[in-house]
Amino acid sequence: MNNDFNSLKEDIKSFNIELSTKQIEQLDKYFELLVDWNNKINLTAITEFDDVCKLHFVDSISSAKFFDFTKRDLSLVDIGTGAGFPGIVLKIVFPNLHVTLLDSLQKRISFLDEVISKLELNEEGSIKTVHGRAEDFSDSKKGELREKFDIAVSRAVARFSTLCEYDLPYVKKGGHFIAYKGDKGIEEVDEAKNAIFLLGGKIKSVDEFNLPNSDIKRTICIIEKVQNTSSKYPRKAGVPQKKPL
């Protein structure tokens, strides 16, 4: 291992998390694969090691400051996972999670499948990839993943009102949707109050903070699923983004 993870380990300590040697090795391999594949397909504009650690790895783990991922057998779906943030990182740090990574681009799915294989993350089938659009697998008539998960997460995907229609249909009643937002998170949640209500959600918490040892502002928004989502939602592919609730 050629990379120095001391800064990342210090950052993660602020979330009361200690990373094992194995977890550091997995993150190191993840970084190497990310940079290698990024030469072939566009995964991220962030490729410098320190920036990946802070802006992808630490950012992905930051939700653990506000939500307990340590309960056994929690199921989590990462909608619009892209290069695997936050889903892959959360799986590394919390091996107990049963993770589904959903993305609309097959090339990214191929990258994620290699990451899962090379990092040996798939013990007992506890992580898998799904190729498709968010609206496809939570449809009320044929959506095989509708209301199947304890947790749905999304990071850097869409405005919050649109995200709610993407994510909340996947969440079981009593589960949670966790959105990673920037410094406009509170404003976006306020705009999305109608969408949250219509989709069966209730605002549990909205927390603004800086990433550790930086002035980079982030917001973690947690929505509790208090009612089953109406069969009217999600609307057909493309509509949630064009016409947010």
N, C-alpha and C positions, 0 to 999 in steps of 0.2 A: 504494500500500500504506500503510494508516493505522496498522497495528499494529507495535509495537516487539518485534522478535524477539531482541534482544541477550541477554536472560537465557536464552532457549532455546538460542541458539548457544553460550553459555558452558557450559551444562549438557551439551550434546552433545559438546563438546570433551573432557569427562572420559571419554568412550567412544572417544577418538581418531578422531572423525568431524568433518569440516569440511563444512558445508552450503553448497551453491552458491546463487547468487542465484535461479536457476530453482527450486531445491528450496524455498527460503524463500517464493517467490511461490506455489508450489503449496500449501504448508501454510497460507498466508494465505487462499487461495481456499477450501481445505478448511474452515477455521474459519468463514468467512462462510456457506458452504453448510450447515454443521452447525447454526449458529444459526438460519438461515432455515427449514430443514426442521423443526427442533425445535419451531417454532411450530405445525406441522401434525401431526406425529407424534412420539411419545415416543422420542427417540433417546438422550438422556443427561440426567442431572440436573445435569451440570457444563457451564456455558455461559459463565462469565467467562473472558476471554481468557487471563489468567495461569494460571488453573486448568486450562484445556484444554491449554495448552502443557506444564505440568508433569505433570498426571495422565493425560493421554491421549497427547500426542505424545512427550514424553521417556520416559514409561513404556513405550510401544510400542517405542521404539528400544533400551531398556535391555538386551534380550537379546543385542544385538551386543557387549556387554561380555564375553559368555561363549561366543558362537558366531560363526563366520566365515561371513557371508552373501555374501562377495564372489566366491566361485567362480562361474564362468560357467554359465549354463543350469540353475541350481538351480530345482526346482519346489517350490512351497509352497502348502499349503491351510490356510486360516484357518477353523476349525470354530466356528460360532456367532459370526460376525464382528460382528454387531450394526451399529454405525455405522462399521465398518471398522477397528476397533482390535484387533490391531496390523497387519492385513494391508495396508491402504492406506498407512499410514505407512512400513512396511517397503519397499513398492514404490517410494515416493517417494525414500527414502534409498538403496535398492539397486535401481536400474532393471534390473539384470541378472536379477532374479527373475521367474519365470513363476508368477503368483499366481492362485489360485482362491479366491473368497470365498463361503462357504456359510452361508446363514441360513434359518430356517424361516418368516420373516415377509416377505411379498411387498412390503409398504410399505418395509421397510428395503432390500430388493433394488433397488427403484426409486430410492431415495436414492443407493445405491452406484453404480448405473448412471450417474446424473447426475454424481456426483463423478468417475468414470472419464472421462466425456466432457469435462467442463469443465476438468479438469486435464491432459487429453491424455495419459493414462497407457497407453493401449492400443496401443502400437506393435507391429505384427506379431502381434496377438492375444495379447499377453503377460500380460493380466489379464482375468478373466471372473468373472461372478457365477453362482451356482447356488442355486435356490430349493428348499428341502427340509430334512428333519430329518437329523441326523448319521447315524442308522442306515440311512437309505434308500440312500445311494450307495456304501456299503462292504459291503453284504450279499454273502455268499460266492457266491450263485447269480446275482443280477442286478445287483450293485453295480458300475457302470461305472467307478468311481473307486477301487476296492479296490486297495491296495498300488501306487498309481501315483505317489506323491510322495516327494521327498527329505526334505521337512520338513512336519510338521503343527504348527500353533500354535493355542492357545486362551488367551483372557484373560477372566477374570471370568465363567465359564460354569457350572461345577459343581464339586463336590468332586473331588479328584484321582482317586480310584478310578473314578468315573463318567467323568471326562474320558479316562482311559486307554482305556475301551471305545469312546468316541466317536472318538478320534483315531488310536490305534495301527493299526487296520485299514486306514487310508489310507496308511500309511507303507511304503515299500519296505524289504526286508531291507537293512540297512546304513545306512538313513536315521535320522532323529531326530524325536522329538516334544518340543516345547518348550512348557512350561506357565508362564504368568505367574500367580503366586500372591502373597498378602499375607504377613503376618507369621507365619501358621500353616503355611507351606509345608512345612517339614521334618516337622512332625507329620502332615500329610496324606499325604506320600510314604511315611512309615513305615506308615500305615494301608493304603496301596495296594500294598504289596509283592507280595501274592498276585495281585492283578489284573495288575500289570506282568508277572509271570512267565507267567501264563496266556495273556496276549495277545502274547507273544513279545518282550517288552522287557527291558532291563537298565538299571539306574540308572547314568547316566554322571556326572552332577554335580548338586548341589543347592547353590545359592549365595544366601545372604542378604546384603542390602545396603540402603543408604538411597538414595532418589532424590537426585541431585546437589543440593547446597545446600538440603537439607531433612532433617527427621527422619522422613520417610515410609518405612516399612519395606516391602520387597518381597523376593520369592524367585523365582528362575528355576530351574526344574527341567527337566533335559534327560535324556530317555530314549532310549537307542539301540535300534533294532529289530534283534535278533539272530536271530530266527526268524520265519518266516511265521506269521501269526495263524491259529489253528484256525478251521475252517469253522463252528464253533459260535458264533462271535462276529463282529459284534455281535449281541446278542439283539434281539428285535423292539422297535420304537419304544416308548419309555417305560419299558421294563424296567431298563435300566442305571441310571436315576435312582432308581427305586423300590427296586431290589434290587442295590446295588453288589456287585461281585465281592469 
